[in-house]
C-alpha cells in the first residue's frame, strides 16, 4: 500500500499511457482497413502518401510496446519501487507522440498536431519524475 501512495503520480501517468497507447494500438490492429484507409486520404498529396501502411504498422507496434511497458512499469513500481520500466514507457510514449506530431505537421493538420500537446506534456512529466 505504501508504494501506491508514495508513487501515486507515477501510477496515474502509467494508467494514462496504458489507456492512450494500448487502446490505440488495439484499435489499429482491430480496424486495420479503416485506419489505413482514413490515413491514406489524410496523407494524400504528401511525401508520406505511399508508405501509410508501413507507418501505421510501426506506430501500432510502438504503441503496444509502450502500453505493455507501462503495465510492466506499474508492476515493477509496486513490487520493488523501481521506476526504470515506467521511465522507458514514458520515453517511448514521447517518441511515439513526436512521430505522430511529425505526421500531423506534414499533413498540415495543425489542429490535430495541437491536440497531441496535452498528451506530450503528461508523458514528458512522467519522464521528468521517473528519471
Secondary structure, DSSP 8 states (H G I E B T S, - for coil): -HHHHHTHHHHHHHHHHIIIIIHHHHHHHHTHHHHHHHHHHHTTTSTTGGGHHHHHHHHHHHHHHHHHHHHHHHHHHHHH---HHHHHHHHHHHHHHHHHHHHHHHTT-HHHHHHHHHHHHHHHHHHHHH-
